[in-house]
Amino acid sequence: MPAGTAVEAPLEVHEVPEQQVVMARVEGPFTLIVGAHAGIEEFVAAEGPVPAERHGLDDPIERLGFNRSLSDPSQTAPEDLLTEVCVPLA
């Protein structure tokens, strides 16, 4: 997000340090995101990268997985949405 970006509640801006992630690119509706997480889990099991340890939603934000929307869902048809599903590595 560019410096100086402002949002209104209930949204918040968080700055996350640079980090390595396993990322799956989803092309289509948000319902496909569940499959992206399954694909990431399969990749981690097969290839061995270690995800950041998580205990719950109260963990520091840099340990939580996140999605990056590359298209505006208010102006893009669901089948044309682009999203990056990211899982931080240890």
Biopython code that builds the backbone (N, CA, C, O; Angstrom):
import numpy as np
from Bio.PDB.StructureBuilder import StructureBuilder

atoms = [
    (1, "MET", "N", (0.844, -1.155, 0.000)),
    (1, "MET", "CA", (0.000, 0.000, 0.000)),
    (1, "MET", "C", (0.900, 1.232, 0.000)),
    (1, "MET", "O", (1.865, 1.287, 0.763)),
    (2, "PRO", "N", (0.608, 2.204, -0.826)),
    (2, "PRO", "CA", (1.447, 3.413, -0.876)),
    (2, "PRO", "C", (1.448, 4.166, 0.450)),
    (2, "PRO", "O", (0.455, 4.165, 1.177)),
    (3, "ALA", "N", (2.574, 4.807, 0.756)),
    (3, "ALA", "CA", (2.683, 5.613, 1.967)),
    (3, "ALA", "C", (1.571, 6.646, 1.997)),
    (3, "ALA", "O", (1.218, 7.224, 0.969)),
    (4, "GLY", "N", (1.021, 6.875, 3.183)),
    (4, "GLY", "CA", (-0.025, 7.874, 3.331)),
    (4, "GLY", "C", (-1.416, 7.360, 3.022)),
    (4, "GLY", "O", (-2.372, 8.136, 3.038)),
    (5, "THR", "N", (-1.556, 6.066, 2.739)),
    (5, "THR", "CA", (-2.870, 5.508, 2.456)),
    (5, "THR", "C", (-3.733, 5.606, 3.705)),
    (5, "THR", "O", (-3.283, 5.270, 4.800)),
    (6, "ALA", "N", (-4.953, 6.059, 3.548)),
    (6, "ALA", "CA", (-5.874, 6.178, 4.672)),
    (6, "ALA", "C", (-7.070, 5.260, 4.430)),
    (6, "ALA", "O", (-7.519, 5.098, 3.296)),
    (7, "VAL", "N", (-7.579, 4.665, 5.498)),
    (7, "VAL", "CA", (-8.766, 3.829, 5.430)),
    (7, "VAL", "C", (-9.717, 4.240, 6.545)),
    (7, "VAL", "O", (-9.317, 4.901, 7.503)),
    (8, "GLU", "N", (-10.975, 3.844, 6.412)),
    (8, "GLU", "CA", (-11.967, 4.135, 7.440)),
    (8, "GLU", "C", (-12.304, 2.855, 8.188)),
    (8, "GLU", "O", (-12.256, 1.761, 7.626)),
    (9, "ALA", "N", (-12.649, 3.008, 9.473)),
    (9, "ALA", "CA", (-13.045, 1.866, 10.297)),
    (9, "ALA", "C", (-14.195, 1.128, 9.598)),
    (9, "ALA", "O", (-15.089, 1.770, 9.046)),
    (10, "PRO", "N", (-14.183, -0.181, 9.615)),
    (10, "PRO", "CA", (-13.416, -1.050, 10.491)),
    (10, "PRO", "C", (-12.064, -1.468, 9.902)),
    (10, "PRO", "O", (-11.384, -2.306, 10.494)),
    (11, "LEU", "N", (-11.659, -0.916, 8.766)),
    (11, "LEU", "CA", (-10.375, -1.272, 8.159)),
    (11, "LEU", "C", (-9.229, -0.622, 8.916)),
    (11, "LEU", "O", (-9.388, 0.440, 9.518)),
    (12, "GLU", "N", (-8.074, -1.272, 8.876)),
    (12, "GLU", "CA", (-6.854, -0.746, 9.484)),
    (12, "GLU", "C", (-5.709, -0.945, 8.510)),
    (12, "GLU", "O", (-5.722, -1.891, 7.722)),
    (13, "VAL", "N", (-4.720, -0.066, 8.554)),
    (13, "VAL", "CA", (-3.509, -0.214, 7.766)),
    (13, "VAL", "C", (-2.435, -0.812, 8.677)),
    (13, "VAL", "O", (-2.186, -0.309, 9.773)),
    (14, "HIS", "N", (-1.803, -1.890, 8.211)),
    (14, "HIS", "CA", (-0.719, -2.514, 8.966)),
    (14, "HIS", "C", (0.523, -2.539, 8.091)),
    (14, "HIS", "O", (0.447, -2.875, 6.909)),
    (15, "GLU", "N", (1.655, -2.189, 8.659)),
    (15, "GLU", "CA", (2.923, -2.311, 7.948)),
    (15, "GLU", "C", (3.554, -3.621, 8.372)),
    (15, "GLU", "O", (3.732, -3.876, 9.564)),
    (16, "VAL", "N", (3.890, -4.449, 7.403)),
    (16, "VAL", "CA", (4.455, -5.766, 7.663)),
    (16, "VAL", "C", (5.882, -5.766, 7.137)),
    (16, "VAL", "O", (6.137, -5.298, 6.028)),
    (17, "PRO", "N", (6.823, -6.295, 7.937)),
    (17, "PRO", "CA", (8.203, -6.332, 7.448)),
    (17, "PRO", "C", (8.331, -7.248, 6.232)),
    (17, "PRO", "O", (7.531, -8.165, 6.044)),
    (18, "GLU", "N", (9.338, -6.991, 5.420)),
    (18, "GLU", "CA", (9.596, -7.857, 4.268)),
    (18, "GLU", "C", (9.803, -9.280, 4.771)),
    (18, "GLU", "O", (10.460, -9.502, 5.788)),
    (19, "GLN", "N", (9.239, -10.233, 4.052)),
    (19, "GLN", "CA", (9.328, -11.619, 4.475)),
    (19, "GLN", "C", (9.163, -12.558, 3.292)),
    (19, "GLN", "O", (8.672, -12.171, 2.232)),
    (20, "GLN", "N", (9.586, -13.807, 3.497)),
    (20, "GLN", "CA", (9.370, -14.819, 2.473)),
    (20, "GLN", "C", (8.030, -15.488, 2.733)),
    (20, "GLN", "O", (7.649, -15.728, 3.879)),
    (21, "VAL", "N", (7.320, -15.786, 1.645)),
    (21, "VAL", "CA", (6.019, -16.443, 1.735)),
    (21, "VAL", "C", (5.930, -17.519, 0.664)),
    (21, "VAL", "O", (6.667, -17.500, -0.322)),
    (22, "VAL", "N", (5.015, -18.458, 0.877)),
    (22, "VAL", "CA", (4.571, -19.339, -0.196)),
    (22, "VAL", "C", (3.319, -18.672, -0.725)),
    (22, "VAL", "O", (2.430, -18.322, 0.052)),
    (23, "MET", "N", (3.233, -18.489, -2.038)),
    (23, "MET", "CA", (2.135, -17.734, -2.613)),
    (23, "MET", "C", (1.456, -18.530, -3.718)),
    (23, "MET", "O", (2.113, -19.149, -4.554)),
    (24, "ALA", "N", (0.138, -18.502, -3.704)),
    (24, "ALA", "CA", (-0.660, -19.093, -4.782)),
    (24, "ALA", "C", (-1.470, -17.969, -5.415)),
    (24, "ALA", "O", (-2.097, -17.174, -4.717)),
    (25, "ARG", "N", (-1.450, -17.912, -6.726)),
    (25, "ARG", "CA", (-2.213, -16.886, -7.447)),
    (25, "ARG", "C", (-3.558, -17.480, -7.834)),
    (25, "ARG", "O", (-3.621, -18.525, -8.482)),
    (26, "VAL", "N", (-4.629, -16.812, -7.434)),
    (26, "VAL", "CA", (-5.986, -17.264, -7.724)),
    (26, "VAL", "C", (-6.568, -16.367, -8.807)),
    (26, "VAL", "O", (-6.613, -15.144, -8.668)),
    (27, "GLU", "N", (-7.003, -16.987, -9.867)),
    (27, "GLU", "CA", (-7.673, -16.262, -10.952)),
    (27, "GLU", "C", (-9.115, -16.725, -10.964)),
    (27, "GLU", "O", (-9.421, -17.830, -11.413)),
    (28, "GLY", "N", (-10.005, -15.870, -10.465)),
    (28, "GLY", "CA", (-11.421, -16.209, -10.400)),
    (28, "GLY", "C", (-12.022, -15.779, -9.075)),
    (28, "GLY", "O", (-11.424, -14.990, -8.343)),
    (29, "PRO", "N", (-13.219, -16.301, -8.761)),
    (29, "PRO", "CA", (-13.947, -15.854, -7.572)),
    (29, "PRO", "C", (-13.237, -16.221, -6.274)),
    (29, "PRO", "O", (-12.407, -17.130, -6.233)),
    (30, "PHE", "N", (-13.583, -15.491, -5.216)),
    (30, "PHE", "CA", (-12.979, -15.703, -3.908)),
    (30, "PHE", "C", (-13.215, -17.115, -3.387)),
    (30, "PHE", "O", (-12.455, -17.583, -2.539)),
    (31, "THR", "N", (-14.235, -17.801, -3.863)),
    (31, "THR", "CA", (-14.503, -19.172, -3.413)),
    (31, "THR", "C", (-13.333, -20.102, -3.744)),
    (31, "THR", "O", (-13.220, -21.170, -3.141)),
    (32, "LEU", "N", (-12.467, -19.729, -4.679)),
    (32, "LEU", "CA", (-11.310, -20.554, -5.043)),
    (32, "LEU", "C", (-10.156, -20.432, -4.051)),
    (32, "LEU", "O", (-9.192, -21.193, -4.123)),
    (33, "ILE", "N", (-10.252, -19.484, -3.132)),
    (33, "ILE", "CA", (-9.162, -19.255, -2.182)),
    (33, "ILE", "C", (-8.956, -20.468, -1.281)),
    (33, "ILE", "O", (-7.820, -20.764, -0.913)),
    (34, "VAL", "N", (-10.016, -21.172, -0.918)),
    (34, "VAL", "CA", (-9.890, -22.374, -0.091)),
    (34, "VAL", "C", (-8.994, -23.391, -0.801)),
    (34, "VAL", "O", (-8.133, -24.003, -0.169)),
    (35, "GLY", "N", (-9.190, -23.573, -2.100)),
    (35, "GLY", "CA", (-8.355, -24.486, -2.874)),
    (35, "GLY", "C", (-6.912, -24.036, -2.932)),
    (35, "GLY", "O", (-6.004, -24.866, -2.961)),
    (36, "ALA", "N", (-6.686, -22.724, -2.948)),
    (36, "ALA", "CA", (-5.314, -22.206, -2.947)),
    (36, "ALA", "C", (-4.605, -22.570, -1.648)),
    (36, "ALA", "O", (-3.431, -22.938, -1.662)),
    (37, "HIS", "N", (-5.310, -22.470, -0.534)),
    (37, "HIS", "CA", (-4.709, -22.862, 0.746)),
    (37, "HIS", "C", (-4.389, -24.354, 0.759)),
    (37, "HIS", "O", (-3.349, -24.762, 1.277)),
    (38, "ALA", "N", (-5.272, -25.163, 0.197)),
    (38, "ALA", "CA", (-5.005, -26.608, 0.115)),
    (38, "ALA", "C", (-3.775, -26.870, -0.741)),
    (38, "ALA", "O", (-2.956, -27.723, -0.398)),
    (39, "GLY", "N", (-3.632, -26.152, -1.849)),
    (39, "GLY", "CA", (-2.462, -26.300, -2.707)),
    (39, "GLY", "C", (-1.186, -25.895, -2.008)),
    (39, "GLY", "O", (-0.150, -26.536, -2.181)),
    (40, "ILE", "N", (-1.250, -24.833, -1.215)),
    (40, "ILE", "CA", (-0.081, -24.392, -0.449)),
    (40, "ILE", "C", (0.295, -25.460, 0.568)),
    (40, "ILE", "O", (1.476, -25.771, 0.726)),
    (41, "GLU", "N", (-0.688, -26.026, 1.258)),
    (41, "GLU", "CA", (-0.408, -27.083, 2.237)),
    (41, "GLU", "C", (0.255, -28.286, 1.560)),
    (41, "GLU", "O", (1.197, -28.857, 2.111)),
    (42, "GLU", "N", (-0.220, -28.677, 0.382)),
    (42, "GLU", "CA", (0.386, -29.787, -0.363)),
    (42, "GLU", "C", (1.827, -29.464, -0.748)),
    (42, "GLU", "O", (2.712, -30.310, -0.624)),
    (43, "PHE", "N", (2.059, -28.236, -1.215)),
    (43, "PHE", "CA", (3.404, -27.826, -1.592)),
    (43, "PHE", "C", (4.350, -27.875, -0.392)),
    (43, "PHE", "O", (5.467, -28.382, -0.494)),
    (44, "VAL", "N", (3.900, -27.352, 0.727)),
    (44, "VAL", "CA", (4.728, -27.335, 1.938)),
    (44, "VAL", "C", (5.063, -28.766, 2.356)),
    (44, "VAL", "O", (6.204, -29.052, 2.720)),
    (45, "ALA", "N", (4.087, -29.660, 2.308)),
    (45, "ALA", "CA", (4.322, -31.053, 2.694)),
    (45, "ALA", "C", (5.318, -31.727, 1.752)),
    (45, "ALA", "O", (6.152, -32.516, 2.197)),
    (46, "ALA", "N", (5.241, -31.425, 0.466)),
    (46, "ALA", "CA", (6.099, -32.083, -0.525)),
    (46, "ALA", "C", (7.491, -31.465, -0.611)),
    (46, "ALA", "O", (8.474, -32.183, -0.795)),
    (47, "GLU", "N", (7.585, -30.153, -0.479)),
    (47, "GLU", "CA", (8.843, -29.454, -0.736)),
    (47, "GLU", "C", (9.595, -29.046, 0.522)),
    (47, "GLU", "O", (10.794, -28.774, 0.460)),
    (48, "GLY", "N", (8.916, -28.998, 1.660)),
    (48, "GLY", "CA", (9.604, -28.783, 2.909)),
    (48, "GLY", "C", (9.802, -27.387, 3.440)),
    (48, "GLY", "O", (10.420, -27.258, 4.497)),
    (49, "PRO", "N", (9.324, -26.301, 2.792)),
    (49, "PRO", "CA", (9.496, -25.018, 3.475)),
    (49, "PRO", "C", (8.673, -25.028, 4.767)),
    (49, "PRO", "O", (7.638, -25.690, 4.843)),
    (50, "VAL", "N", (9.133, -24.301, 5.770)),
    (50, "VAL", "CA", (8.476, -24.298, 7.068)),
    (50, "VAL", "C", (7.658, -23.013, 7.220)),
    (50, "VAL", "O", (8.216, -21.915, 7.233)),
    (51, "PRO", "N", (6.331, -23.154, 7.335)),
    (51, "PRO", "CA", (5.503, -21.957, 7.561)),
    (51, "PRO", "C", (5.799, -21.346, 8.928)),
    (51, "PRO", "O", (6.246, -22.039, 9.843)),
    (52, "ALA", "N", (5.549, -20.060, 9.058)),
    (52, "ALA", "CA", (5.692, -19.387, 10.348)),
    (52, "ALA", "C", (4.754, -20.048, 11.352)),
    (52, "ALA", "O", (3.620, -20.399, 11.027)),
    (53, "GLU", "N", (5.246, -20.209, 12.571)),
    (53, "GLU", "CA", (4.441, -20.835, 13.615)),
    (53, "GLU", "C", (3.261, -19.936, 13.974)),
    (53, "GLU", "O", (3.420, -18.735, 14.189)),
    (54, "ARG", "N", (2.069, -20.544, 14.034)),
    (54, "ARG", "CA", (0.865, -19.790, 14.377)),
    (54, "ARG", "C", (0.165, -20.445, 15.548)),
    (54, "ARG", "O", (0.122, -21.669, 15.671)),
    (55, "HIS", "N", (-0.388, -19.588, 16.414)),
    (55, "HIS", "CA", (-1.146, -20.078, 17.555)),
    (55, "HIS", "C", (-2.595, -19.623, 17.484)),
    (55, "HIS", "O", (-3.463, -20.246, 18.096)),
    (56, "GLY", "N", (-2.868, -18.573, 16.767)),
    (56, "GLY", "CA", (-4.237, -18.071, 16.673)),
    (56, "GLY", "C", (-4.270, -16.689, 16.064)),
    (56, "GLY", "O", (-3.236, -16.155, 15.661)),
    (57, "LEU", "N", (-5.447, -16.111, 15.995)),
    (57, "LEU", "CA", (-5.616, -14.802, 15.356)),
    (57, "LEU", "C", (-4.984, -13.657, 16.137)),
    (57, "LEU", "O", (-4.884, -12.540, 15.630)),
    (58, "ASP", "N", (-4.555, -13.928, 17.372)),
    (58, "ASP", "CA", (-3.890, -12.884, 18.154)),
    (58, "ASP", "C", (-2.390, -12.850, 17.922)),
    (58, "ASP", "O", (-1.690, -12.039, 18.530)),
    (59, "ASP", "N", (-1.877, -13.729, 17.041)),
    (59, "ASP", "CA", (-0.456, -13.729, 16.701)),
    (59, "ASP", "C", (-0.076, -12.401, 16.052)),
    (59, "ASP", "O", (-0.940, -11.696, 15.530)),
    (60, "PRO", "N", (1.216, -12.056, 16.080)),
    (60, "PRO", "CA", (1.657, -10.859, 15.346)),
    (60, "PRO", "C", (1.265, -10.977, 13.876)),
    (60, "PRO", "O", (1.298, -12.067, 13.305)),
    (61, "ILE", "N", (0.906, -9.890, 13.287)),
    (61, "ILE", "CA", (0.373, -9.893, 11.928)),
    (61, "ILE", "C", (1.334, -10.506, 10.915)),
    (61, "ILE", "O", (0.892, -11.087, 9.924)),
    (62, "GLU", "N", (2.650, -10.386, 11.148)),
    (62, "GLU", "CA", (3.597, -10.940, 10.174)),
    (62, "GLU", "C", (3.604, -12.467, 10.158)),
    (62, "GLU", "O", (4.194, -13.059, 9.255)),
    (63, "ARG", "N", (2.967, -13.122, 11.128)),
    (63, "ARG", "CA", (2.868, -14.586, 11.122)),
    (63, "ARG", "C", (1.582, -15.085, 10.489)),
    (63, "ARG", "O", (1.478, -16.253, 10.113)),
    (64, "LEU", "N", (0.619, -14.210, 10.374)),
    (64, "LEU", "CA", (-0.675, -14.610, 9.829)),
    (64, "LEU", "C", (-0.618, -14.640, 8.308)),
    (64, "LEU", "O", (0.082, -13.833, 7.697)),
    (65, "GLY", "N", (-1.337, -15.550, 7.701)),
    (65, "GLY", "CA", (-1.455, -15.541, 6.247)),
    (65, "GLY", "C", (-2.271, -14.337, 5.807)),
    (65, "GLY", "O", (-3.017, -13.756, 6.596)),
    (66, "PHE", "N", (-2.124, -13.971, 4.550)),
    (66, "PHE", "CA", (-2.872, -12.817, 4.040)),
    (66, "PHE", "C", (-3.139, -12.985, 2.558)),
    (66, "PHE", "O", (-2.473, -13.759, 1.870)),
    (67, "ASN", "N", (-4.120, -12.248, 2.083)),
    (67, "ASN", "CA", (-4.457, -12.229, 0.658)),
    (67, "ASN", "C", (-4.202, -10.828, 0.120)),
    (67, "ASN", "O", (-4.482, -9.829, 0.782)),
    (68, "ARG", "N", (-3.665, -10.778, -1.091)),
    (68, "ARG", "CA", (-3.477, -9.495, -1.783)),
    (68, "ARG", "C", (-4.418, -9.471, -2.975)),
    (68, "ARG", "O", (-4.294, -10.288, -3.887)),
    (69, "SER", "N", (-5.354, -8.539, -2.966)),
    (69, "SER", "CA", (-6.256, -8.381, -4.111)),
    (69, "SER", "C", (-5.543, -7.561, -5.170)),
    (69, "SER", "O", (-5.112, -6.437, -4.911)),
    (70, "LEU", "N", (-5.420, -8.125, -6.362)),
    (70, "LEU", "CA", (-4.759, -7.428, -7.460)),
    (70, "LEU", "C", (-5.755, -6.764, -8.390)),
    (70, "LEU", "O", (-5.375, -6.109, -9.360)),
    (71, "SER", "N", (-7.029, -6.936, -8.087)),
    (71, "SER", "CA", (-8.087, -6.285, -8.852)),
    (71, "SER", "C", (-9.144, -5.799, -7.866)),
    (71, "SER", "O", (-9.249, -6.314, -6.753)),
    (72, "ASP", "N", (-9.910, -4.825, -8.275)),
    (72, "ASP", "CA", (-10.922, -4.229, -7.411)),
    (72, "ASP", "C", (-12.208, -5.036, -7.526)),
    (72, "ASP", "O", (-12.849, -5.017, -8.577)),
    (73, "PRO", "N", (-12.607, -5.757, -6.453)),
    (73, "PRO", "CA", (-13.809, -6.590, -6.550)),
    (73, "PRO", "C", (-15.086, -5.797, -6.803)),
    (73, "PRO", "O", (-16.080, -6.365, -7.254)),
    (74, "SER", "N", (-15.076, -4.504, -6.522)),
    (74, "SER", "CA", (-16.274, -3.698, -6.785)),
    (74, "SER", "C", (-16.383, -3.320, -8.257)),
    (74, "SER", "O", (-17.428, -2.848, -8.706)),
    (75, "GLN", "N", (-15.290, -3.532, -9.018)),
    (75, "GLN", "CA", (-15.304, -3.160, -10.431)),
    (75, "GLN", "C", (-14.890, -4.298, -11.350)),
    (75, "GLN", "O", (-14.698, -4.091, -12.548)),
    (76, "THR", "N", (-14.751, -5.508, -10.795)),
    (76, "THR", "CA", (-14.275, -6.649, -11.574)),
    (76, "THR", "C", (-15.247, -7.807, -11.406)),
    (76, "THR", "O", (-15.679, -8.109, -10.294)),
    (77, "ALA", "N", (-15.589, -8.451, -12.511)),
    (77, "ALA", "CA", (-16.463, -9.622, -12.448)),
    (77, "ALA", "C", (-15.772, -10.720, -11.638)),
    (77, "ALA", "O", (-14.552, -10.860, -11.720)),
    (78, "PRO", "N", (-16.524, -11.501, -10.860)),
    (78, "PRO", "CA", (-15.906, -12.538, -10.033)),
    (78, "PRO", "C", (-14.961, -13.458, -10.804)),
    (78, "PRO", "O", (-13.909, -13.824, -10.280)),
    (79, "GLU", "N", (-15.300, -13.831, -12.000)),
    (79, "GLU", "CA", (-14.446, -14.745, -12.774)),
    (79, "GLU", "C", (-13.145, -14.095, -13.236)),
    (79, "GLU", "O", (-12.237, -14.792, -13.687)),
    (80, "ASP", "N", (-13.042, -12.766, -13.131)),
    (80, "ASP", "CA", (-11.845, -12.049, -13.558)),
    (80, "ASP", "C", (-10.981, -11.551, -12.402)),
    (80, "ASP", "O", (-9.954, -10.913, -12.631)),
    (81, "LEU", "N", (-11.380, -11.834, -11.170)),
    (81, "LEU", "CA", (-10.612, -11.372, -10.014)),
    (81, "LEU", "C", (-9.238, -12.026, -9.979)),
    (81, "LEU", "O", (-9.085, -13.176, -10.391)),
    (82, "LEU", "N", (-8.246, -11.303, -9.493)),
    (82, "LEU", "CA", (-6.888, -11.817, -9.296)),
    (82, "LEU", "C", (-6.513, -11.591, -7.836)),
    (82, "LEU", "O", (-6.580, -10.471, -7.329)),
    (83, "THR", "N", (-6.117, -12.675, -7.168)),
    (83, "THR", "CA", (-5.775, -12.607, -5.745)),
    (83, "THR", "C", (-4.533, -13.432, -5.505)),
    (83, "THR", "O", (-4.396, -14.524, -6.058)),
    (84, "GLU", "N", (-3.621, -12.927, -4.685)),
    (84, "GLU", "CA", (-2.464, -13.693, -4.230)),
    (84, "GLU", "C", (-2.716, -14.137, -2.799)),
    (84, "GLU", "O", (-2.936, -13.311, -1.913)),
    (85, "VAL", "N", (-2.683, -15.443, -2.578)),
    (85, "VAL", "CA", (-2.852, -16.022, -1.252)),
    (85, "VAL", "C", (-1.451, -16.279, -0.712)),
    (85, "VAL", "O", (-0.688, -17.027, -1.324)),
    (86, "CYS", "N", (-1.097, -15.675, 0.421)),
    (86, "CYS", "CA", (0.275, -15.728, 0.929)),
    (86, "CYS", "C", (0.310, -16.347, 2.325)),
    (86, "CYS", "O", (-0.480, -15.992, 3.200)),
    (87, "VAL", "N", (1.247, -17.285, 2.512)),
    (87, "VAL", "CA", (1.473, -17.909, 3.812)),
    (87, "VAL", "C", (2.935, -17.629, 4.178)),
    (87, "VAL", "O", (3.842, -18.107, 3.496)),
    (88, "PRO", "N", (3.173, -16.860, 5.249)),
    (88, "PRO", "CA", (4.540, -16.530, 5.660)),
    (88, "PRO", "C", (5.335, -17.773, 6.053)),
    (88, "PRO", "O", (4.792, -18.739, 6.590)),
    (89, "LEU", "N", (6.634, -17.720, 5.771)),
    (89, "LEU", "CA", (7.539, -18.806, 6.144)),
    (89, "LEU", "C", (8.321, -18.407, 7.396)),
    (89, "LEU", "O", (8.500, -17.225, 7.689)),
    (90, "ALA", "N", (8.784, -19.433, 8.128)),
    (90, "ALA", "CA", (9.563, -19.188, 9.355)),
    (90, "ALA", "C", (10.915, -18.614, 8.997)),
    (90, "ALA", "O", (11.722, -18.337, 9.885)),
]
sb = StructureBuilder()
sb.init_structure("model")
sb.init_model(0)
sb.init_chain("A")
sb.init_seg("    ")
for serial, (resi, resn, name, xyz) in enumerate(atoms, 1):
    if name == "N":
        sb.init_residue(resn, " ", resi, " ")
    sb.init_atom(name, np.array(xyz, "f"), 0.0, 1.0, " ", f" {name:<3s}", serial, name[0])
structure = sb.get_structure()
